[in-house]
Amino acid sequence: MIGKDKEILQKKLVFLSWLTTVVFMGHSLILAFTAKEFVFWMVLFAFGGLGACFGPWGMITGLITVIFVKQQPQ
């Protein structure tokens, strides 16, 4: 289908992009309607990971900002 050192026609590339999008969308819809508990736990896991990554940085940045603001002359 797609080989190395071969020219891909623009229409074929657009079709493959469209087909990939439709397949992923269909798979996502099936998961959303049939595996609600799975989707819930994946979203919970994702937000937990984001909080673990950005939470400490937010606290450190807030502490440094407060220290610098308090040090400024009025």
C-alpha positions as CSV (number, residue, x, y, z in Angstrom):
1,M,0.0,0.0,0.0
2,I,2.5,2.6,1.1
3,G,6.1,1.7,0.2
4,K,9.4,3.3,0.9
5,D,10.6,5.7,-1.8
6,K,7.2,5.8,-3.5
7,E,5.2,8.9,-4.3
8,I,1.8,9.0,-2.6
9,L,-1.0,10.7,-4.5
10,Q,-2.7,13.5,-2.6
11,K,-6.2,11.9,-3.1
12,K,-4.9,8.6,-1.6
13,L,-3.3,10.4,1.3
14,V,-6.5,12.3,2.1
15,F,-8.5,9.0,1.8
16,L,-6.2,7.2,4.2
17,S,-6.4,10.1,6.7
18,W,-10.2,10.1,6.5
19,L,-10.3,6.3,6.8
20,T,-8.1,6.3,9.9
21,T,-10.1,9.0,11.5
22,V,-13.4,7.2,10.9
23,V,-12.0,3.9,12.2
24,F,-10.7,5.6,15.4
25,M,-14.0,7.4,15.9
26,G,-16.0,4.2,15.5
27,H,-13.8,2.4,18.0
28,S,-14.1,5.3,20.4
29,L,-17.9,5.3,20.1
30,I,-18.1,1.6,20.7
31,L,-15.9,1.9,23.8
32,A,-17.9,4.8,25.1
33,F,-21.2,3.0,24.8
34,T,-20.2,-0.5,25.9
35,A,-17.3,0.0,28.4
36,K,-18.5,3.0,30.5
37,E,-16.6,1.8,33.7
38,F,-13.4,1.4,31.6
39,V,-13.7,4.9,30.2
40,F,-14.4,6.3,33.7
41,W,-11.3,4.6,35.1
42,M,-9.1,5.8,32.2
43,V,-10.3,9.4,32.7
44,L,-9.7,9.1,36.4
45,F,-6.2,7.7,35.8
46,A,-5.4,10.5,33.3
47,F,-6.5,13.3,35.6
48,G,-4.6,11.6,38.5
49,G,-1.4,11.6,36.3
50,L,-1.9,15.2,35.3
51,G,-2.3,16.2,38.9
52,A,0.7,14.3,40.0
53,C,2.8,15.9,37.3
54,F,1.7,19.5,37.5
55,G,0.6,19.8,41.1
56,P,4.1,19.9,42.7
57,W,5.3,22.4,40.0
58,G,2.3,24.6,40.8
59,M,3.1,24.6,44.5
60,I,6.8,25.3,43.9
61,T,6.0,28.1,41.5
62,G,3.5,29.6,43.8
63,L,5.9,29.5,46.8
64,I,8.7,31.2,44.7
65,T,6.2,33.8,43.4
66,V,5.0,34.7,46.9
67,I,8.6,35.0,48.2
68,F,9.6,37.3,45.3
69,V,6.5,39.5,45.7
70,K,7.0,39.9,49.4
71,Q,10.7,40.9,48.8
72,Q,9.7,43.8,46.5
73,P,9.8,47.2,48.0
74,Q,6.5,49.0,48.3
